Amino acid sequence: MKKRNLGRNIIISGAGSGIGKETAKLLAKSDFNLILLGRNKQKLEETKYLIEETQSNSNIKTYACDISNEKALDECFLKIQKSFSKIFGLVNNAGINLAREDIVHTNVDDWKSVLETNLSGTYFLTKKTIPLMIKEKEGSIVNISSIAGILGMKNRFSYSVTKSALLGFTRSISADYAEYRIRSNCVCPGYINTPLTEKMLNSLSKKDYQALVAKHPLGIGKELYVAEAIKFLLSEKSKWITGANIPVDGGYSLGRD
């Protein structure tokens, strides 16, 4: 059987844990070549090791890099291009949520840090990747937003603002680069247990946790469910989809009481 994705190179930011790690594991099974980015080299190597245990023929490179630092990202891309001359896909997954506060109680340092990682990092990484896609006249960009970006959430000011901005970011990219067959779509996960949400979920009382679960008609999600949506948007099966913001949230965004 022909391996459709063989030779297709995919960049994943925030690949050392959570959704990024799960996405890397899933894409490796579909014969994509993987370029894993993250701040923690050890975590990236752990992701690579887990994949290579079962996928011995995988082509995976890891690069420790802070994508919010443009100079550091430039240096990282020089290394990437020595191993990968073409880039087909980009998964903008890196994100942080430092302050669970309203605007008045969000300090400026937390605001800047969340803005730099969730938006500026995505901007820098996408800006570096698109010229390589234009050369090939094809590409797929998947941005990871959140239900917080669709609905807004109480005491999530900086996080909600940045995740909402990614919806417009996605549509702008799709409009600007469709002529080059470059697609841009956005996945908006609901509550799933990742390193980003684990502390918050564990702090809830049993009653509050059950109330949160009840807001998801299909229950709390798993990282794999989001990874499957990302894989679809990188695949040929989604070649007529661009500019879409897709909730993967177990029905949370339906607004059920």
C-alpha positions in Angstrom: 0.0 0.0 0.0 1.3 3.5 -0.9 2.5 5.5 2.1 0.8 8.8 1.4 2.7 10.8 4.0 6.2 9.4 3.4 8.6 12.3 3.0 6.2 14.9 4.4 7.9 16.9 7.1 5.9 18.3 10.0 7.0 20.9 12.6 5.3 20.5 16.0 5.9 23.2 18.7 5.4 22.3 22.3 6.1 18.7 21.4 7.6 17.6 24.8 4.2 17.1 26.5 0.5 17.1 26.3 -1.2 17.5 22.9 2.0 18.1 21.1 3.5 14.8 22.4 0.4 12.8 21.6 0.2 14.4 18.1 3.9 13.4 17.4 3.2 9.8 18.4 0.1 9.6 16.2 1.7 11.3 13.1 4.7 9.0 13.3 2.4 6.0 12.8 1.2 7.6 9.6 4.8 8.0 8.2 5.3 11.7 8.6 8.8 13.0 9.3 8.8 15.0 12.5 10.5 18.1 13.6 9.9 18.5 17.3 10.3 21.9 19.0 10.2 22.8 22.7 12.0 24.5 25.5 12.9 21.3 27.3 15.4 19.1 25.4 15.0 16.2 27.8 11.2 16.1 27.3 11.6 16.3 23.5 14.0 13.4 23.6 11.6 11.4 25.7 8.9 11.9 23.1 11.3 10.8 20.4 12.3 7.7 22.4 8.7 6.7 23.0 8.0 6.9 19.3 11.2 5.0 18.2 10.4 2.2 20.6 7.6 1.1 18.3 8.4 3.0 15.1 12.0 2.1 14.4 11.9 3.6 10.9 10.8 7.0 12.1 12.6 10.1 11.0 12.5 12.5 14.0 14.7 15.4 14.9 14.4 17.4 18.1 15.4 21.1 18.6 15.3 22.8 22.0 14.2 26.4 21.2 12.1 29.2 22.7 9.9 30.1 19.8 9.1 33.5 21.4 12.7 34.5 20.9 13.0 35.4 17.3 16.8 35.3 17.2 16.9 31.9 18.8 14.3 30.6 16.3 16.3 32.0 13.4 19.3 29.9 14.6 17.1 26.9 15.1 15.7 27.1 11.5 19.2 27.1 10.1 19.7 23.8 11.8 16.3 22.5 10.7 17.0 23.3 7.1 20.2 21.3 7.1 18.1 18.2 7.7 14.8 19.2 6.1 14.7 21.3 2.9 10.9 21.1 2.6 8.2 21.7 5.2 4.7 20.4 4.5 3.0 20.9 7.9 3.1 23.1 10.9 1.3 22.4 14.2 1.4 25.6 16.4 0.8 23.9 19.7 3.1 25.7 22.2 1.1 27.6 24.8 1.1 28.7 28.4 -1.5 29.8 30.9 0.2 31.6 33.8 -2.5 33.7 35.3 -6.0 32.5 36.2 -7.2 36.0 36.8 -9.4 38.8 35.5 -7.8 41.8 33.8 -7.4 43.8 37.0 -5.6 41.1 38.8 -3.4 39.9 35.9 0.1 41.4 36.4 1.9 42.8 33.4 4.8 40.2 33.5 2.3 37.3 33.2 0.4 39.1 30.5 3.6 39.7 28.5 4.8 36.1 28.9 1.5 34.6 27.8 1.3 37.0 24.8 4.9 36.2 23.8 4.5 32.5 23.8 0.9 32.0 22.6 0.9 34.7 20.0 4.4 36.1 19.2 5.9 32.6 19.2 3.2 31.4 16.8 3.8 34.5 14.6 7.5 33.9 14.4 7.3 30.2 13.7 4.6 30.6 11.0 6.5 33.5 9.4 9.6 31.3 9.1 7.7 28.3 7.8 5.4 29.8 5.1 8.2 30.7 2.6 9.2 27.1 2.6 5.6 26.0 1.9 5.3 28.6 -0.9 8.2 27.1 -2.7 6.4 23.7 -2.8 3.0 25.3 -3.5 1.4 23.3 -0.7 1.2 23.2 3.0 -1.1 22.8 6.0 -0.9 24.8 9.2 -2.9 23.8 12.3 -3.2 26.2 15.2 -4.2 25.0 18.6 -6.6 27.5 20.2 -9.1 26.5 22.9 -12.7 26.7 23.9 -11.5 29.7 25.9 -10.8 31.4 22.5 -14.4 30.7 21.3 -16.4 31.5 24.4 -14.2 33.5 26.7 -13.8 32.2 30.2 -14.0 33.7 33.7 -10.6 34.4 35.3 -8.7 33.4 32.1 -8.1 36.9 30.8 -4.6 36.6 29.1 -5.1 33.0 28.0 -8.6 33.7 26.5 -7.3 36.8 24.7 -4.4 35.0 23.0 -6.5 32.0 22.1 -9.2 34.1 20.7 -6.6 36.0 18.6 -5.5 32.7 17.1 -9.0 32.4 15.4 -8.3 35.6 13.4 -4.7 34.5 12.9 -6.0 31.3 11.3 -8.4 33.0 8.9 -5.9 35.7 7.9 -3.3 33.1 6.9 -5.9 31.0 5.0 -7.0 34.1 3.0 -3.5 35.3 2.2 -2.0 32.0 1.1 -4.7 29.9 -0.5 -3.3 30.7 -3.9 -0.3 28.7 -2.9 -2.4 25.7 -1.8 -1.4 26.5 1.8 -4.3 25.7 4.2 -4.7 27.1 7.7 -7.1 25.7 10.3 -7.6 25.9 14.0 -8.5 23.3 16.6 -10.2 24.4 19.8 -9.9 21.7 22.5 -12.2 21.5 25.5 -11.1 20.3 28.9 -8.6 17.5 28.7 -6.1 16.4 31.3 -2.7 17.7 30.1 0.2 19.2 32.0 -1.3 22.6 31.3 -4.6 21.8 33.0 -3.6 19.0 35.4 -3.0 21.3 38.5 -6.3 23.1 38.0 -8.3 19.9 37.5 -6.7 18.2 40.5 -7.5 21.2 42.7 -11.3 20.9 42.1 -13.6 19.4 44.6 -15.4 16.3 43.6 -18.6 18.4 43.2 -16.9 21.0 41.0 -15.2 18.4 38.9 -18.5 16.6 38.3 -20.0 19.9 37.3 -17.2 20.5 34.8 -17.6 17.0 33.3 -21.4 17.7 33.0 -20.7 20.6 30.8 -19.2 18.2 28.2 -22.1 16.1 26.8 -19.5 13.6 25.7 -17.4 13.8 28.8 -13.9 15.1 29.5 -11.6 14.5 26.5 -8.3 12.8 25.9 -5.2 14.2 24.2 -5.6 11.6 21.5 -9.0 13.0 20.4 -7.3 16.3 19.7 -4.4 14.7 18.0 -6.8 12.8 15.6 -8.3 16.1 14.5 -4.8 17.6 13.9 -3.9 14.5 11.9 -7.0 14.9 9.8 -6.2 18.6 9.0 -2.7 17.6 7.9 -4.0 14.9 5.7 -5.2 14.8 2.1 -8.7 14.1 3.4 -9.0 17.8 4.5 -7.6 19.3 1.3 -10.7 21.4 0.7 -10.8 22.8 4.2 -9.2 26.1 5.2 -10.0 28.9 7.5 -12.0 26.6 9.8 -12.1 26.9 13.6 -13.1 23.4 14.8 -14.2 22.7 18.4 -12.9 19.4 19.7 -14.6 19.7 23.0 -17.1 16.9 23.7 -19.9 19.4 23.1 -18.8 22.0 25.7 -19.3 24.9 23.2 -23.0 23.9 22.8 -23.5 25.8 26.1 -25.5 23.1 27.8 -26.4 24.0 31.4 
